Amino acid sequence: MIAQPVIVPNFWNPRSRGERVEAPQTGRAVRFLTDDEFPPLHFAGPDGTPTGFSVELARAVCERLSITCTVQARRFDTLLDALDQRQGDVVAAAIPLTPALRAKFLATRPYFRWPARFAARADKGLPLPSVGALAERSVGVIAGSAHAAYLKAFFPKTVLKDFTDIAAAEGALKRGETDYLFADGLNLAVWVGGQEAESCCALIGGDYLENRYFGEGVGLVTRQEDAALSRALDDALQRVWDDGRYTELYLRFFPVSPF
């Protein structure tokens, strides 16, 4: 398998551009909340300061809006409660956009999504995944996952090998015990580009983004009463894409792209 260039996803519709939306002036800094234990989206830097793709994207948005912002790390499972309790103004973390979340909060358009991807041994010369190519081939999946359900629905002749967690599935692929692994593209990208994989494997084929199985992605989340702020954040994300800052940050934090 030949190494592929990093693919930067584009989640913005160029026809949706309009007049610039200014952030509401509150007289104080906009407080962003994040978690610091989920690299490469959000994690603690060498000096303990929150960083990561989501965090630096939030900072870039603040620059485009010419507003002062702060970033505070909290435990992931407390972020939405903290937002609801007005301990912050925006959540910039990998909280999936769901109907339940949208019923209580506002969110921008997705700035990142969770693609499903195939990975394979780099030395086996396996064919690109397709319904025909994967017939009777063994594919590792996490038991009970959306990825397993997807393969059962659309790759019915594939031989699924269930694993209890991603580390076990990755280990089996590395040892050649399965032909492919189908899982979350972000986890796989981090793994194939990391030391643990020892360059054994690579992503193969394209990404799979069906909302029904893999969700809508993640956006910047605000309270419902902060609709003006949410619109400004949405517009700023578009402009961060337009001026190339999104691509710059993406290449910085995703040396192996999950897309």
Residue pairs with C-beta under 8 A, 6 or more apart in sequence:
1 120
1 122
1 125
1 202
1 204
3 202
4 203
6 250
6 251
6 254
6 255
6 256
6 257
7 257
7 259
8 246
8 247
8 250
8 251
8 257
8 259
9 112
9 113
9 250
9 257
9 259
10 241
11 109
11 110
11 111
11 112
11 113
11 217
11 241
12 109
12 237
12 238
12 241
12 242
16 238
17 238
17 242
18 235
20 235
20 239
21 231
21 232
21 234
21 235
21 236
22 65
22 232
23 30
23 65
23 66
23 67
23 228
23 229
23 232
23 233
23 236
24 226
24 228
24 229
24 232
28 68
29 67
29 68
29 69
29 70
30 62
30 67
30 68
30 69
30 70
30 89
30 90
30 229
31 69
31 70
31 72
31 87
31 88
31 89
31 90
32 55
32 58
32 69
32 70
32 71
32 72
32 88
32 89
32 90
32 91
32 92
33 71
33 72
33 73
33 74
33 79
33 82
33 83
33 87
33 88
33 90
33 91
33 92
33 93
34 42
34 50
34 52
34 54
34 55
34 58
34 71
34 72
34 73
34 74
34 79
34 91
34 92
34 93
35 42
35 73
35 74
35 75
35 76
35 79
35 93
35 94
36 42
36 43
36 44
36 50
36 73
37 43
37 44
37 76
38 52
38 76
38 93
38 94
39 52
39 190
40 52
40 53
40 190
40 253
40 254
41 52
41 53
41 54
41 93
41 94
41 112
41 218
41 253
42 50
42 51
42 52
42 53
42 54
42 55
42 73
42 92
42 93
42 94
43 50
43 51
43 52
44 50
44 51
44 73
45 51
49 71
50 71
50 72
50 73
52 253
53 112
53 249
53 250
53 252
53 253
53 254
54 92
54 93
54 94
54 111
54 112
54 218
55 71
55 92
56 249
56 252
56 253
57 92
57 111
57 237
57 240
57 246
57 249
58 69
58 71
58 90
58 92
58 220
59 69
59 71
60 240
60 245
60 246
60 249
61 220
61 233
61 236
61 237
61 240
62 68
62 69
64 236
64 239
64 240
64 243
65 232
65 233
65 236
71 92
72 88
74 82
76 93
79 91
79 93
79 95
80 91
80 95
80 101
80 104
80 105
80 221
82 88
83 89
83 90
83 91
83 105
83 221
83 222
83 223
84 104
84 105
84 223
86 223
89 222
89 223
89 226
89 229
90 220
90 221
90 222
90 229
90 233
91 220
91 221
91 222
92 220
93 218
94 112
94 218
95 101
95 218
95 221
96 114
96 215
96 216
96 217
96 218
97 107
97 110
97 215
97 216
97 217
97 218
97 219
98 215
98 216
101 107
101 221
104 224
105 221
105 222
105 223
105 224
106 221
106 222
106 223
106 224
106 226
106 227
106 230
107 219
107 220
107 221
107 222
107 230
108 219
108 220
108 230
108 233
108 234
108 237
109 219
109 234
109 237
110 216
110 217
110 218
110 219
111 217
111 218
111 219
111 220
111 237
111 246
112 217
112 218
113 209
113 214
113 215
113 216
113 217
113 218
114 184
114 185
114 186
114 214
114 215
114 217
115 185
115 186
115 207
115 208
115 209
115 214
115 258
115 259
116 146
116 147
116 150
116 182
116 183
116 184
116 185
116 207
116 208
116 209
116 213
116 214
117 182
117 183
117 184
117 185
117 188
117 189
117 203
117 205
117 207
117 208
117 258
118 129
118 139
118 180
118 181
118 182
118 203
118 204
118 205
119 170
119 173
119 180
119 181
119 183
119 188
119 191
119 192
119 201
119 202
119 203
119 204
120 126
120 173
120 179
120 180
120 181
120 201
120 202
120 204
121 173
121 174
121 176
121 179
121 200
121 201
122 199
122 200
122 201
122 202
123 200
124 176
124 179
126 137
126 179
126 180
126 204
127 133
128 204
128 205
129 180
129 204
129 205
131 154
131 155
131 157
134 155
134 157
134 158
134 180
135 157
135 158
136 157
136 158
136 159
137 158
137 159
137 179
137 180
138 158
138 159
138 160
138 161
138 177
138 178
138 179
138 180
139 151
139 155
139 158
139 159
139 160
139 161
139 178
139 179
139 180
139 181
139 182
140 160
140 161
140 163
140 169
140 172
140 173
140 178
140 180
140 181
140 182
140 183
141 147
141 148
141 151
141 160
141 161
141 162
141 163
141 169
141 181
141 182
141 183
142 148
142 162
142 163
142 164
142 165
142 166
142 169
142 183
143 162
143 163
143 164
145 183
146 213
146 214
147 182
147 183
147 184
147 213
148 160
148 162
149 213
150 182
150 208
150 210
150 213
150 214
151 158
151 160
151 182
152 160
161 172
161 177
161 178
163 169
163 172
166 183
166 184
166 187
166 191
169 178
169 181
169 183
170 181
170 188
170 191
170 196
170 197
170 201
172 178
172 181
173 180
173 181
173 200
173 201
174 197
174 198
174 200
174 201
180 204
181 188
181 201
184 258
185 203
185 207
185 258
185 259
186 258
188 203
188 258
189 203
189 254
189 256
189 257
189 258
190 256
191 197
191 201
192 201
192 202
192 203
192 256
193 255
193 256
203 256
203 258
207 258
207 259
208 214
220 230
220 233
220 237
222 229
222 230
222 233
237 246
240 246
241 247
250 257
